[in-house]
Amino acid sequence: MKNSDEEHALAISVWESEGGAPNRSMRLYQYGRRVECDRSYTIYHVFTGVPAKIGSWTMTGLSQKNAARALRTLNTP
């Protein structure tokens, strides 16, 4: 059985392989990373504060490594 970090890494990898966010060249979304009280990370949209989503996966409860990778992916034009 995979732990949540492995599941998150796999989800990001699959998402990147499928082309990432739709309409990335037309929309200039910007995302940030915050540390939660439980020391997990959340990736959020900087204008709305809403946690980002990759498909049906909400970007909350991430490890530092997975949050950094997801943030880099989401903010890359």
Z-matrix of the N, CA and C atoms (Angstrom, degrees):
N
C 1 1.451
C 2 1.531 1 109.37
N 3 1.312 2 116.62 1 135.74
C 4 1.462 3 121.28 2 -178.71
C 5 1.522 4 110.16 3 -83.32
N 6 1.344 5 115.15 4 147.02
C 7 1.456 6 118.09 5 173.75
C 8 1.526 7 108.40 6 -83.63
N 9 1.335 8 116.85 7 172.54
C 10 1.466 9 119.92 8 -174.25
C 11 1.531 10 112.17 9 -65.50
N 12 1.339 11 118.47 10 -33.10
C 13 1.462 12 119.90 11 177.62
C 14 1.520 13 111.26 12 -63.12
N 15 1.329 14 117.07 13 -41.45
C 16 1.458 15 120.50 14 178.49
C 17 1.525 16 110.94 15 -66.38
N 18 1.341 17 116.85 16 -38.85
C 19 1.459 18 120.97 17 178.55
C 20 1.527 19 110.61 18 -65.07
N 21 1.336 20 117.19 19 -41.89
C 22 1.460 21 120.97 20 179.08
C 23 1.523 22 110.56 21 -64.94
N 24 1.321 23 117.06 22 -44.08
C 25 1.465 24 120.69 23 179.60
C 26 1.528 25 110.47 24 -61.74
N 27 1.318 26 116.82 25 -41.45
C 28 1.458 27 120.96 26 178.22
C 29 1.527 28 111.11 27 -64.37
N 30 1.322 29 117.41 28 -42.97
C 31 1.466 30 121.01 29 179.75
C 32 1.527 31 110.99 30 -62.23
N 33 1.332 32 117.13 31 -42.23
C 34 1.466 33 120.57 32 178.66
C 35 1.522 34 109.80 33 -64.94
N 36 1.326 35 116.90 34 -42.42
C 37 1.458 36 121.09 35 -179.69
C 38 1.526 37 111.30 36 -61.83
N 39 1.328 38 116.61 37 -45.57
C 40 1.466 39 121.09 38 179.35
C 41 1.522 40 109.61 39 -62.98
N 42 1.330 41 116.29 40 -44.77
C 43 1.459 42 121.40 41 -179.48
C 44 1.527 43 110.89 42 -60.85
N 45 1.354 44 117.14 43 -44.52
C 46 1.459 45 120.59 44 178.12
C 47 1.521 46 110.84 45 -61.92
N 48 1.343 47 117.01 46 -40.42
C 49 1.465 48 121.83 47 -178.98
C 50 1.521 49 111.87 48 -65.31
N 51 1.335 50 116.30 49 -28.22
C 52 1.461 51 120.87 50 -179.35
C 53 1.522 52 112.41 51 -87.82
N 54 1.336 53 117.33 52 3.93
C 55 1.455 54 120.05 53 175.51
C 56 1.511 55 115.28 54 107.09
N 57 1.312 56 118.36 55 -2.17
C 58 1.457 57 120.44 56 176.70
C 59 1.514 58 113.04 57 74.37
N 60 1.309 59 115.24 58 -151.92
C 61 1.464 60 121.26 59 -175.83
C 62 1.525 61 111.61 60 -67.08
N 63 1.331 62 117.54 61 139.61
C 64 1.460 63 119.79 62 177.93
C 65 1.524 64 111.21 63 -68.76
N 66 1.325 65 116.49 64 149.05
C 67 1.457 66 123.34 65 176.51
C 68 1.524 67 113.13 66 54.64
N 69 1.310 68 117.23 67 36.70
C 70 1.459 69 120.46 68 -176.47
C 71 1.519 70 112.21 69 -63.26
N 72 1.312 71 117.57 70 -31.90
C 73 1.457 72 119.28 71 -178.40
C 74 1.525 73 112.04 72 -74.75
N 75 1.319 74 118.27 73 -20.43
C 76 1.450 75 121.87 74 -177.12
C 77 1.527 76 112.83 75 -97.41
N 78 1.296 77 118.12 76 -23.02
C 79 1.454 78 121.63 77 -177.25
C 80 1.521 79 109.32 78 -116.18
N 81 1.304 80 115.60 79 137.07
C 82 1.447 81 120.06 80 -178.00
C 83 1.523 82 110.61 81 -108.62
N 84 1.318 83 116.40 82 60.77
C 85 1.450 84 120.15 83 177.49
C 86 1.522 85 109.24 84 -67.68
N 87 1.294 86 114.74 85 146.11
C 88 1.450 87 119.88 86 175.66
C 89 1.518 88 107.49 87 -128.56
N 90 1.313 89 115.02 88 136.47
C 91 1.451 90 121.34 89 -176.61
C 92 1.517 91 110.25 90 -121.15
N 93 1.317 92 115.43 91 152.13
C 94 1.451 93 122.26 92 177.06
C 95 1.517 94 109.97 93 -125.41
N 96 1.315 95 115.12 94 173.03
C 97 1.465 96 121.19 95 -178.67
C 98 1.522 97 107.46 96 -127.32
N 99 1.330 98 115.95 97 135.85
C 100 1.462 99 119.50 98 176.15
C 101 1.523 100 110.01 99 -132.63
N 102 1.328 101 114.80 100 151.97
C 103 1.462 102 121.66 101 177.35
C 104 1.519 103 107.48 102 -94.87
N 105 1.320 104 115.64 103 130.18
C 106 1.458 105 121.40 104 179.63
C 107 1.528 106 110.07 105 -90.46
N 108 1.326 107 116.52 106 171.53
C 109 1.476 108 122.07 107 -178.97
C 110 1.523 109 112.98 108 -58.02
N 111 1.331 110 116.85 109 -32.02
C 112 1.470 111 120.42 110 -179.41
C 113 1.527 112 112.41 111 -86.41
N 114 1.343 113 117.05 112 10.34
C 115 1.464 114 125.64 113 179.32
C 116 1.527 115 113.72 114 71.67
N 117 1.319 116 116.96 115 10.91
C 118 1.463 117 120.08 116 171.88
C 119 1.523 118 107.39 117 -86.05
N 120 1.325 119 116.53 118 170.52
C 121 1.455 120 121.55 119 -177.77
C 122 1.520 121 110.34 120 -115.50
N 123 1.320 122 115.27 121 150.18
C 124 1.457 123 123.24 122 175.06
C 125 1.521 124 108.11 123 -127.27
N 126 1.325 125 116.21 124 134.96
C 127 1.459 126 121.95 125 172.65
C 128 1.522 127 105.83 126 -98.39
N 129 1.331 128 116.97 127 128.97
C 130 1.455 129 120.70 128 -175.13
C 131 1.528 130 110.53 129 -135.54
N 132 1.323 131 114.59 130 157.95
C 133 1.462 132 121.01 131 176.61
C 134 1.520 133 106.86 132 -78.42
N 135 1.337 134 117.79 133 124.15
C 136 1.466 135 121.16 134 -171.86
C 137 1.530 136 113.29 135 -67.24
N 138 1.304 137 119.03 136 -23.36
C 139 1.457 138 120.67 137 -178.77
C 140 1.527 139 112.67 138 -86.23
N 141 1.328 140 116.74 139 -30.43
C 142 1.471 141 119.97 140 -177.51
C 143 1.519 142 113.15 141 -107.81
N 144 1.335 143 117.13 142 -24.66
C 145 1.458 144 121.18 143 -176.53
C 146 1.522 145 113.34 144 80.98
N 147 1.317 146 117.00 145 -0.08
C 148 1.465 147 122.27 146 -178.40
C 149 1.525 148 109.47 147 -78.86
N 150 1.350 149 117.86 148 135.25
C 151 1.459 150 119.28 149 176.73
C 152 1.527 151 111.31 150 -56.62
N 153 1.327 152 115.26 151 138.61
C 154 1.466 153 121.51 152 179.17
C 155 1.525 154 109.87 153 -69.83
N 156 1.319 155 115.18 154 159.89
C 157 1.471 156 121.62 155 176.49
C 158 1.513 157 109.49 156 -130.00
N 159 1.317 158 114.92 157 143.39
C 160 1.457 159 122.99 158 169.52
C 161 1.517 160 103.92 159 -119.51
N 162 1.317 161 115.78 160 105.35
C 163 1.462 162 119.99 161 -173.17
C 164 1.516 163 108.82 162 63.33
N 165 1.319 164 117.49 163 -124.08
C 166 1.463 165 121.36 164 178.92
C 167 1.530 166 112.03 165 -96.01
N 168 1.314 167 117.17 166 0.79
C 169 1.459 168 121.66 167 -176.87
C 170 1.520 169 110.44 168 -91.12
N 171 1.328 170 117.56 169 117.80
C 172 1.460 171 122.69 170 176.42
C 173 1.521 172 107.89 171 -81.98
N 174 1.314 173 116.32 172 134.90
C 175 1.465 174 122.78 173 -173.22
C 176 1.527 175 111.78 174 -81.71
N 177 1.305 176 116.31 175 64.86
C 178 1.462 177 122.89 176 177.90
C 179 1.522 178 108.83 177 -128.10
N 180 1.335 179 116.34 178 158.15
C 181 1.460 180 120.64 179 177.72
C 182 1.515 181 113.46 180 70.40
N 183 1.324 182 117.60 181 28.02
C 184 1.462 183 121.93 182 -175.72
C 185 1.525 184 111.89 183 -86.92
N 186 1.325 185 115.77 184 153.47
C 187 1.463 186 120.79 185 169.86
C 188 1.523 187 107.44 186 -75.89
N 189 1.310 188 116.93 187 165.36
C 190 1.464 189 120.77 188 179.73
C 191 1.526 190 110.76 189 -59.69
N 192 1.324 191 116.96 190 -42.29
C 193 1.464 192 121.89 191 -178.65
C 194 1.529 193 111.57 192 -63.88
N 195 1.333 194 117.10 193 -47.65
C 196 1.464 195 120.26 194 -179.52
C 197 1.522 196 111.80 195 -68.45
N 198 1.325 197 117.21 196 -34.74
C 199 1.463 198 120.48 197 177.73
C 200 1.527 199 110.20 198 -65.71
N 201 1.312 200 117.28 199 -42.76
C 202 1.469 201 120.80 200 179.07
C 203 1.523 202 110.34 201 -62.36
N 204 1.317 203 116.97 202 -42.78
C 205 1.464 204 121.28 203 -179.60
C 206 1.533 205 111.04 204 -65.82
N 207 1.330 206 116.24 205 -44.90
C 208 1.466 207 120.16 206 -179.60
C 209 1.527 208 110.26 207 -65.35
N 210 1.312 209 117.44 208 -41.45
C 211 1.463 210 121.40 209 -179.92
C 212 1.527 211 110.69 210 -62.85
N 213 1.305 212 116.43 211 -44.26
C 214 1.468 213 121.39 212 178.82
C 215 1.535 214 109.98 213 -61.78
N 216 1.320 215 116.64 214 -42.35
C 217 1.462 216 121.56 215 -179.66
C 218 1.530 217 111.38 216 -65.61
N 219 1.315 218 116.23 217 -46.40
C 220 1.469 219 120.01 218 -177.10
C 221 1.528 220 112.32 219 -67.90
N 222 1.304 221 118.07 220 -31.81
C 223 1.461 222 120.98 221 -177.05
C 224 1.524 223 113.97 222 -92.59
N 225 1.327 224 118.18 223 0.14
C 226 1.454 225 121.35 224 177.87
C 227 1.513 226 110.21 225 -83.86
N 228 1.340 227 117.59 226 123.11
C 229 1.473 228 119.35 227 -179.20
C 230 1.515 229 112.50 228 -68.71
